[in-house]
Amino acid sequence: MKEKIILILSLVVLSIGEISAQNPTPTKTPTTKTDKIIVITKDNIALPKPQNTLPQPSPSLVPLDLPTILEKANEQTGNYREEFKNLLGDETKTFETFDKNGKSKKQSTVESNFVVYQSAKNENLATEYRNVVKVDGKTVGGSEKRATDLFTQLSKSASPQQELESIQKESSRYDKNLDISGLTLLQAPILAEHLQPFFDFQLLGRETIDGREVFAVRYQQTKASPYILLNVAEDREEKLSLNFEEDLPNSIQEPNARVRGKMWIDAQNFQIRREERELTIQPEGLQNPLVIQKTEFEYQPSDLGILVPKQITLSGFTVKSKDKGASISAFLDTKATFQYNKFTKSDVEVKSGEVKN
């Protein structure tokens, strides 16, 4: 069985106008476009029209108080969710495994045409579809036919869950024992209004990334949240939530999981330029939190008016327990790196539906 490293639920909020509302999961205005099968190839990529829709406040007007910075950054993550749909790009995934001493054992690469797929069964859901074209440098035959067959199958799905599971299964068929999804679809989810009360935020000061001044903000989860779950089979589609699945020793009954990290927020437009996020556990008797997963997000400029993913690195750890839980440790066992070139916007909505011949 594959090990699910991370799954982000309630993936896409599709209405900018309701991002700052109390309930951050607005509905999307139904589209009148004709649904069609889309085979993801380079020929399908439509060059985007230049856009510059995001506000560019004067640096002298940028507020320094932390609550305002977080509020404006949350607004920009909403813009990201709105713009980061129906996008096409090239993705290279690199998987690396390590022994218990931290020495690299094996490395493999998977190259794909990447698309943000909009569910035809639930307009508030989207996922990442990967049409694999190369594995370890060797071309995968029949990729276009597989894509066509998949979209035909999706049009017959009985439910959104079945639809998205089919896409994930197809997208990760060369990913060995890993099942990773949703990392590109959201920026800094802990900025959501219903998640912020579970965190302590600290403004560390100003730094510079790629010549841009940024606010460095550290965050730490301070209490359990119904929207941040570890190894809990619970569906919370009504609000944005983080659902982690990790293999833990049976001796760890209550892991006391928490999320912590650091983000770098552009001081002019309040977009997220970088984030480091860690999942920790601290069972009873363990003196310090133990990192069991780490994810690093780097973003780059685009022609879409938003910063888009440049590289995402997820590190997974194996947790060991000795003496019935009296001694607990973790070591790096897997690292998955996702690299992206320029994103472009499709001129049609990428979803399954009525097949047009």
Secondary structure, 3 states (H helix, E strand, C coil): CCEEEEEEECCCCCCHHHCCCCCCCCCCCCCCCCCCCCCCCHHHCCCCCCCCCCCCCCHHHCCCCHHHHHHHHHHHHHHHHHHCCCEEEEEEEEEEEECCCCCEEEEEEEEEEEEEEECCCCCCCEEEEEEEEEECCEECCCHHHHHHHHHHHHCCCCCHHHHHHHHHHHHCCCCCCEEECCCCCCCCHHHCCCCHHHEEEEEEEEEEECCEEEEEEEEEECCCECCEEECCCCCCCCCCEEEECCCCCCCCCCCCCEEEEEEEEECCCCCEEEEEEEEEECCCCCCCCEEEEEEEEEEECCCCCCCEEEEEEEEEEEEEEECCCCEEEEEEEEEEEEEECCCEECCCCCCCCCCCC
